[in-house]
Amino acid sequence: MTPIAARLTIDLKALAANYQTLRQIAGGVEAAPVVKADGYGLGAGLIAERLWREGARRFFVARLSEGVALRHTMGPNRPAVIYVLDGYIPGTGGTIIDAALTPVINSQAQIQEVRAWAKALPYPLPVALQVDTGMNRQGLVPEHLVELAQRPEDMAGLDLRLIMSHLGSSTRPSDPRSADQLSRFRPLRALFPETPASLAASAGIFLGSDYHFDLVRPGISLFGGGPEEKPDPRLKAVATFEAPICDVRAVAMGETVGYGSGTVLQKPTRLAVIAAGYADGLLRMSKGRGRAWFKGALRPIVSVTMDLTSIDIGNTPAAPGEWVELIGPNAHIDNLAAAAGSVAHECLVRLSTRADRVVIGER
Ligand SMILES: *Cc1c(COP(=O)(O)O)cnc(C)c1O
């Protein structure tokens, strides 16, 4: 039977190997997987359960709803610490308690709101604090953290478990911004000497031991995304996205391919038309510059439409039903992302549920 749908293969053995590699690069400090956005689209429960087996005990999600869902999957036998990056949103206290979540407090307003609510609890509420060291996105401004350290009563009813910050330019090791953020973070975390600290996400882990502190927060690198937004041989592809050939067409020089008048062939071209398009999550902007893997070589992606994508296969013999790899060990996600002017994170979270999903490797 000729397959007619794209296929997303999730390799849990590669995931486990990446986790151990990252722990090693982080010098053995704790690595807390970031499984926000449903585990970068691959399934937060699936990913977290497998990494629990590898020894992960703390996890990060972005939204409260993601934390609730993850707690549900982990169940009573896997009592993970689940940090919620969005922090505390008034009115959600009951949910935080029921799902035993740890909010990452991000602002003075959140501190006041969470304290006002937590004072009625019979025990201090576990929280983390995020401080902004120069990314200017999320986190307390440093002056507010200093004030907080000077007035411990402002933390009454809260049990501070982690102090963290996030790097804005860690994918460019030569960018002085990382060292600058590090030098701002050091004195801030020193205000809370008893509390574990965390600064590095995936790329930060590769910046060296100065950036590791007590805990690192890998996301994309768990799935094979390289620290400098290009392939890194130490990390394995976890997601392989492939599509079967529906048709092979020989098209004359000067003909136009696909919609509009964008792609005019400069030479006679054999095109494999495959059963995947942007409705399956393939970034439309990857046409023209992205390349897919077929029979031992990377080949230009000529056109991407909603359901079908055309690949220039040169003179290589090809038949309907044969598979083309769009993302995987040969067609690296970082390269496809770069071709589309994006990052591996976006490439991964876009992969839709239309493609068939196959999980390989022990769960
Ligand atoms: C998303 C996120 C991470 C993980 O980032 P990666 O680049 O995927 O490793 C870590 N920390 C914070 C605060 C984040 O928002």
Ligand as a Chemical Component Dictionary entry (heavy atoms), coordinates in Angstrom:
data_LIG
# 
_chem_comp.id                   LIG 
_chem_comp.type                 NON-POLYMER 
_chem_comp.pdbx_formal_charge   0 
_chem_comp.three_letter_code    LIG 
# 
loop_
_chem_comp_atom.comp_id 
_chem_comp_atom.atom_id 
_chem_comp_atom.alt_atom_id 
_chem_comp_atom.type_symbol 
_chem_comp_atom.charge 
_chem_comp_atom.model_Cartn_x 
_chem_comp_atom.model_Cartn_y 
_chem_comp_atom.model_Cartn_z 
_chem_comp_atom.pdbx_ordinal 
LIG C1 C1 C 0 11.959 28.343 26.969 1  
LIG C2 C2 C 0 12.814 28.595 28.157 2  
LIG C3 C3 C 0 13.887 27.733 28.442 3  
LIG C4 C4 C 0 14.351 26.660 27.492 4  
LIG O1 O1 O 0 14.925 27.270 26.357 5  
LIG P1 P1 P 0 15.710 26.419 25.239 6  
LIG O2 O2 O 0 16.366 27.431 24.386 7  
LIG O3 O3 O 0 14.673 25.663 24.494 8  
LIG O4 O4 O 0 16.628 25.528 25.970 9  
LIG C5 C5 C 0 14.555 27.921 29.639 10 
LIG N1 N1 N 0 14.222 28.926 30.481 11 
LIG C6 C6 C 0 13.231 29.792 30.210 12 
LIG C7 C7 C 0 12.928 30.888 31.166 13 
LIG C8 C8 C 0 12.502 29.667 29.033 14 
LIG O5 O5 O 0 11.521 30.534 28.752 15 
# 
loop_
_chem_comp_bond.comp_id 
_chem_comp_bond.atom_id_1 
_chem_comp_bond.atom_id_2 
_chem_comp_bond.value_order 
_chem_comp_bond.pdbx_ordinal 
LIG C1 C2 SING 1  
LIG C2 C3 SING 2  
LIG C2 C8 DOUB 3  
LIG C3 C4 SING 4  
LIG C3 C5 DOUB 5  
LIG C4 O1 SING 6  
LIG O1 P1 SING 7  
LIG P1 O2 DOUB 8  
LIG P1 O3 SING 9  
LIG P1 O4 SING 10 
LIG C5 N1 SING 11 
LIG N1 C6 DOUB 12 
LIG C6 C7 SING 13 
LIG C6 C8 SING 14 
LIG C8 O5 SING 15 
# 
